[in-house]
Amino acid sequence: MPRLRSIAANAAFYINVILWMVVCSPILLGPRHWSITAMKGWAKSTMWLTRLTAGIAWEIRGLENIPRNPDGTMAGCIIACKHQSTWETFGLLPYLDDPAYILKQELMRIPLFGWFCAKADMISVERAKNAQALRKMTKAAKKAVDANRQLIIFPEGTRKAVGAQPDYKSGTAHMYKQLAVPMVPAGLNSGLFWPRRQGKRYPGTLVISLLPAIPAGQDTKQVRAELETLVEAETDKLVAEAREANTQLPA
């Protein structure tokens, strides 16, 4: 039964993304916010299908920690999130006013999906061109936060298995310094339910926890260390919490 649910969840994920991209393709001719709205709708439907097929529910904690403008809308900021699975690459979309993911350039080359990412002004990075890519990415990120967008970045640059040794890159701290906006650390336990590089899915409640923002203007070296400490501690806490509630999860 678990194997069948995993197969159904994988099939539903890919069929759903193809249907959304094809049906919504005329939106690409419209303004940017149409594409953002379409991507949020796709994310919601994917989350619902994942719950239906694989039994994975979700909880987003700490949305009140995202900086706000005087009118109550979300302000430009960095959300520095732990990366364990595919889920967090779309799971935050419906909960943010105007999200801007930093993603690898290869994703932008995927027909339709990449076109939607480009139309929505998601920010791509060429990981092979370190200094040049960082300057280009920072320039695009500055434009995004100045427009009150919420910038989602994965500080380790790639998915990490649950319990793996953390490997935080310098790019996030550099961007924090250059953009001069608050940074919201985020821990999660998604790798328990949607493991990286596997077709398996495990039922339970996936949690992303947004912690209080680190104010702009702090010492960069100190912030880099603080970010890793906060995100890893919160992630360890959420993983332990999930395992205590569900003894069927893999070790």
C-alpha positions in Angstrom: 0.0 0.0 0.0 2.7 2.6 0.8 4.4 1.8 -2.5 1.1 2.3 -4.4 0.6 5.6 -2.6 4.1 6.8 -3.6 3.5 5.8 -7.2 0.1 7.7 -7.2 1.7 10.7 -5.6 4.5 10.9 -8.2 2.1 10.4 -11.1 -0.3 13.1 -9.7 2.6 15.5 -9.3 3.9 15.3 -12.9 0.5 15.1 -14.5 -0.7 18.1 -12.5 2.2 20.3 -13.4 1.9 19.5 -17.1 -1.9 20.2 -17.1 -1.4 23.5 -15.3 1.3 24.7 -17.5 -0.5 23.8 -20.7 -4.0 25.1 -19.7 -2.5 28.3 -18.3 -0.1 29.0 -21.1 -2.1 31.9 -22.6 -1.4 33.7 -19.3 2.2 34.1 -20.4 0.9 36.8 -22.8 -0.5 38.8 -19.9 1.1 40.8 -17.0 3.6 39.3 -14.6 1.1 39.0 -11.7 -1.1 36.6 -13.8 1.8 34.2 -13.9 2.4 34.5 -10.1 -1.3 33.8 -9.5 -1.2 30.8 -11.8 1.9 29.4 -10.0 0.2 29.8 -6.6 -2.8 27.9 -8.0 -0.6 25.1 -9.2 1.2 25.0 -5.8 -2.1 24.7 -3.9 -3.4 22.0 -6.2 -0.1 20.1 -5.9 -0.3 20.3 -2.1 -3.9 19.1 -2.1 -3.0 16.2 -4.4 0.0 15.2 -2.3 -2.2 15.1 0.8 -4.8 13.0 -1.1 -2.4 10.5 -2.6 0.4 10.3 -0.1 -1.2 11.5 3.1 1.2 14.4 3.5 -0.5 17.3 5.4 1.4 20.6 5.9 1.7 23.4 8.5 3.3 26.7 8.0 4.4 28.3 11.2 5.7 31.8 11.9 4.1 33.8 9.0 3.8 36.7 11.4 7.7 36.9 11.4 7.8 38.1 7.8 8.4 41.9 7.9 5.5 44.0 7.0 4.9 47.4 5.4 2.8 50.1 7.2 -0.2 49.0 5.2 0.1 45.4 6.4 1.4 43.9 3.2 4.6 41.8 3.2 7.8 43.8 2.8 10.9 43.0 0.8 13.0 40.4 2.7 15.1 37.3 2.4 13.7 33.9 3.5 16.6 31.6 4.0 15.1 28.1 4.1 16.5 24.7 4.8 16.3 22.5 1.6 15.5 18.8 2.1 12.9 18.0 -0.6 11.0 19.2 -3.7 8.1 20.3 -1.5 9.6 23.6 -0.3 10.3 24.7 -3.9 6.6 25.4 -4.3 5.1 25.0 -0.8 5.7 28.7 0.3 4.2 30.2 -2.9 0.6 30.4 -1.7 1.6 32.0 1.6 3.6 34.9 0.3 2.4 38.2 -1.3 4.9 38.3 -4.1 7.5 35.4 -3.9 10.7 35.3 -5.9 12.6 32.0 -5.8 16.3 31.8 -6.5 16.6 28.7 -8.6 19.2 27.0 -10.7 19.3 28.1 -14.4 18.6 24.6 -15.7 15.0 24.9 -14.4 14.5 28.0 -16.5 15.2 25.9 -19.7 12.3 23.5 -19.1 9.6 24.3 -21.7 6.5 26.0 -20.2 7.6 25.6 -16.6 10.7 27.6 -17.2 8.7 30.1 -19.2 6.4 30.7 -16.3 9.3 31.1 -13.9 10.8 33.7 -16.3 7.5 35.5 -16.7 7.1 35.6 -12.9 10.6 37.1 -12.6 12.0 34.2 -10.6 15.8 34.6 -10.3 18.1 32.1 -11.9 21.7 31.4 -11.0 24.5 29.7 -13.0 26.2 27.7 -10.3 29.3 27.0 -12.5 30.1 30.7 -12.8 30.6 31.7 -9.2 31.6 35.4 -9.1 29.8 36.4 -12.2 26.7 34.5 -11.3 26.6 36.0 -7.8 26.8 39.6 -9.2 24.0 38.9 -11.6 21.9 37.2 -9.0 22.4 40.0 -6.5 21.4 42.7 -9.0 18.1 40.8 -9.8 17.5 40.2 -6.1 18.0 43.9 -5.3 15.3 44.7 -7.9 13.0 42.1 -6.3 13.2 43.3 -2.7 13.0 46.9 -3.7 9.6 45.9 -5.2 8.5 44.4 -1.9 9.0 40.8 -3.0 9.9 38.0 -0.7 13.1 36.3 -1.8 13.4 32.6 -1.1 16.9 31.2 -1.1 18.3 27.8 0.0 21.6 28.6 1.7 23.1 25.2 1.0 22.4 25.5 -2.6 21.0 22.0 -3.0 18.8 19.4 -1.1 20.3 17.8 1.9 19.2 14.4 3.4 17.8 14.5 6.9 20.7 14.5 9.3 23.3 15.2 6.7 26.2 17.5 7.6 25.2 21.1 6.8 27.1 23.0 4.1 26.1 26.7 4.1 27.5 28.7 1.2 28.7 32.3 1.5 26.2 33.6 -1.1 23.3 34.1 1.3 25.3 36.2 3.7 26.7 38.2 0.8 23.2 38.8 -0.5 22.0 39.8 3.0 24.8 42.4 3.2 24.2 43.8 -0.3 20.4 43.9 -0.2 20.2 45.5 3.3 16.9 43.9 4.2 15.8 41.6 7.1 16.4 37.8 6.7 14.0 35.2 8.0 15.6 31.9 8.8 13.3 28.8 8.1 13.7 25.2 9.3 11.6 22.3 8.1 11.2 18.5 8.2 10.1 17.9 4.6 12.8 15.3 4.0 11.1 12.8 6.3 8.0 12.7 4.1 9.3 13.5 0.6 13.0 12.3 0.6 15.4 13.7 -2.0 16.2 11.6 -5.0 13.7 8.9 -4.1 10.2 8.1 -5.4 9.0 7.3 -1.9 6.4 9.3 0.1 5.6 8.9 3.8 2.3 10.2 5.4 2.4 12.7 8.2 2.5 16.5 8.8 5.2 18.4 7.0 6.2 21.6 8.9 8.0 24.7 7.7 8.8 27.1 10.5 9.7 30.7 9.8 11.7 32.2 12.7 12.0 35.8 13.8 13.8 37.9 11.2 17.5 38.8 11.6 17.5 42.7 11.2 19.3 44.2 8.3 22.8 45.7 8.9 24.3 43.0 11.2 27.9 41.8 10.8 28.0 39.5 7.8 30.3 36.8 9.3 28.2 36.7 12.5 25.0 36.5 10.5 26.2 33.6 8.5 27.0 31.6 11.6 23.8 32.7 13.3 21.7 31.6 10.3 23.2 28.1 10.3 22.7 27.8 14.0 19.1 28.9 13.9 18.0 26.9 10.9 19.7 23.7 11.9 18.4 23.9 15.5 14.8 24.5 14.2 15.2 21.7 11.7 16.4 19.2 14.3 13.5 20.2 16.5 10.9 19.6 13.8 12.5 16.3 12.7 12.5 15.0 16.3 8.9 16.3 16.8 7.7 14.4 13.6 9.5 11.2 14.5 8.0 11.3 18.0 4.5 11.7 16.5 5.0 9.1 13.8 7.2 6.0 14.6 6.7 4.7 11.1 9.0 7.3 9.5 12.3 6.0 8.2 15.3 6.4 10.5 
